Amino acid sequence: MRALSPRRTAAVALASAAAVVALAGPASAHVTVNPGSAEQGGYTAVDFRVPNENDAAGTVKLEVNLPLDHPLASVRTQPLPGWTAVVEKSKLDKPIKVHGNDVNEAVSKITWTADAGVKIAPGQFQEFRVSLGPLPADADSLVFKTLQSYENGDVVRWIDEAKDGQPEPAKPAPVLKLTKAASGDGHGVTASPSAGAAAQTHGDSAAGGSAASDDKASDSTARVLGVVGIVVGVIGTAVGVLGLRRKSGGSAS
């Protein structure tokens, strides 16, 4: 079996490292909800994170559909420069009780449209912030089917729901996982990771922003470190092979 030259061995190792980095990006390039979980029964603030996956066109509209099987009585959008948000409500088949009051309608869709000259350009992403609540106490998750529209007319439908025991669908819908509340303040507002966001709903935007930022920073750091570790390992192997070949060559002479 013909041995690879040192130069070719290094080239193969670098190509493998580049492939690892290339594959690491697309795996997470979906429209997602961040943070990805909140406590049942409370309020929270989330970002719909939208990456632009089209190399030739920018994103100019986002439509997020809210579930009406578990309606949310309080939904507010945070102003985003360059984008106009329109909130649509639908009448509920059955009223829900919120803090002792009957609620007959709930937000069913939020549409963000870019102003003239504004878009999410190729290679960029944008976050659309929303406060939600009270979250249902009888559900494990909320699914937000989303449509992403590009300036060239293309529409990506992020509407597929993941099934237990099956691979992730190609265009998964954003999902907010709901966990059991550890404690509460007696007003339907939880007092742990989603408490910061709940505080924003009640006027304390700084706490909610900090909690979401921490989650995003931790997630990004973990992914970067994982990719860097793999790349360093591949390059280290190549360097070791080169060293052995040089040593073998020196011994033979």
N, C-alpha and C positions, 0 to 999 in steps of 0.2 A: 504494500500500500504506500503510495507516494505521500511523503510528508509535506505539509504546507511550509512555505518559506516564512521567516519571521515577519516580514513586511505584510505578507498576505494574511497571516494569523491575526496581526493587529487590526487590519482592515475589517476582517470578519467580526472581530470582537466589537469594534466601534459601530459597525452596521447593526449588530444585535442590540447594542445599547440604544441606538437611535430608534429601532423598532419598538423597544419597550416604552420609550418616552412617547412615541406617536400613538401607541395603543392605550396609554394611560389617560389621555385627554378625552377622546370620544366616549369612553365608558360612562362619564359623568355629565356629558353634554345634553342633558334633558332639561325641560322646564320643571323646576322643583319648588317645594315649599320649605322655607328655612326660618327658624329651626323646624325640624321635621316632626316634633312631638309637642304636646301640651296636655295639661291636666283636664280631665272631664269636669264639667260643671263650672269652669272658670272662664275668664277672658284672656285673650292673648293677642299679640301683634306678630304678624308673619310677613315675610318677603316672598313674593313670587319671583324667583330668579330665572331670567330668560337669556340664554346664550344665543348668539347669532351663528347658525350652522351653515349659512349659505355664503359661498365665497364670492358671489357676484351681485348680491342684493342685500339691502338692509331691512330689518324688521320695522314696520310702521304701525302695527296694531296688535293688541293682545286682548282676547276675550276669555274671561274666567267664569265658568258656570258653577254656582254654588248649589250644593245638594238641598233639595226641598223635602227629602224624606227625613232629614234632621235639620230643620230650618234654623237659621241664626237670626235672632231678633235685632242685634246691634252689629252693623257693618259700616265701617268708616274707612275712606281712602285717605292716604297722606298725599298732599300736593307734591307733584313731581314736575319740575321745570321742563317745558317743552312738550308735555303730554297733557291731554284732556281726558278726565275720567268721567264716565257716565254710568250711574248705578240704576239698574232696573229691578223693580219689585214685582212679585207675583202673589196673587191671593192664595191663601192656604185652604186646602179642603177641610182641614180641621184646625181650629184655633189652638194655639199653645199658650201656656201660662208662663209669664216671666215676671218674677217678683210680685206675684199675686194679681197681675193684670193680664187680660186676654189680648193676644197678638194675632191679628187676622191676616197679615201679610209679611213677607220676608224678602230679602234681596235674593234674586235668582241669577243675576249676571252683572259682572263689572266689565266694562269695555274701556281700554285705554287706547287713544288714538294720538299719533305723533303730530305735532304742529308742522307746518311747512318748513322743509329744510332740516327736520329732526328725524333721526332714525337710530336704531342699534346697528352699527356698522359691522361688516365682516371682522371676525376676530375679537369682538367686544361682547359685553353682556350688560343687562340692566336689571334693577330690582324694583318691584312695584309693591309698596308697603300697604298693608291693610290691618285694621284691628277687628277682631271677631269675638262674638260672645252672645249670651253664655253658651259655651260648648256643651253638646249633649252629654248626659251622664249614662246613657244606655247604648253607646256606640264605641267601637274600638278604633275607628278611623273615619275621616271625612275625605271623600274623593272630589277633586276639583277638575272637571274635564275642561281642557283649555285649547283654544285655537290661536296659532301664531301666524300672522299675515306678513308677507314680504312685499316690498315695493314693486316687484316684477309680477305680482299677482299670485304667486305661490302661497298656498295655505298648508301649514303642518298641523295635523289634528292630534293633539296629545290627549287621547281619550281612552286608551286601552287600559283595562284593569288587570293587575297581576293576580294570578291564581296560585293557590298553595301547591307546592310541589312541581311547579312549572317554571321554565325560564322566564326572565323578565321580558315583557313584550317590547317590540321595536319602538313604539311610541307610547310609553306609559303616561298615564294621567298623574298629575301631582297629588300626593297623598299626605295628609296630616294625621299622624298616629295619636291616639288619645289614651292616656294612662290614668289609672285611678288616683284620685287626689289624696295626698297624705294628710292634709289639713286645710281648713278654710277659715275665712274671716266672718262667715255667717251671712254674706251678701252675694253668694254665688261667685266670688272672686277667689281663686286659689292663691296659696301663699308660697309657692316654690318656683321652678323655672319659668312658668308662665306668669308669675306675679309681677315681674318687671313690665311685661307687656300690658297686663291688666292695669297697672298704674298709669300707663300711657293713655289707656282708654279713659281714665278718670283724671287726666291732666298732667301726669308725670312722664313725659316723653323720654327723659334722659335714662331712667331705669330700664325701660323696655328696649331702647336702642342698645344699651350696654350688654344686656343679656343676649340679644340676637347676634351682636358683633362677636362676643366671646365664642358662641357656638360655631360661627362661620370661620373664625380664626383657627380654632382647634381642628375643624374638619380639613381646611386647606393645608395646615401644617402637617397633619398626618399623611395626607396624600403625597405632598412634596417629599417628605422624608422617606416614604416607602419607595417612590420612584428613584430618588437619589441613591438609596441603598442598593437597589438592583443594578443601577448603572455602574456604581463603584465596584460592585462584585464582579461584573462582567469585565470591566477594564482591568481589575486586579488579576483576574485569571489570565488575560492576554499578556500582561507584564510578566507573570510567572512563567508562562510558556516561552516567551522571548528569552528570559534569563536562563532557563534550562537549555535552550537550543544553543545559546552562546557558550555556556559552560561546556556542553557536549562537544561543540566544535573546537574549543580550546584544548580539551583533553585529548582529542584525536590527533591534534598536531604535536 
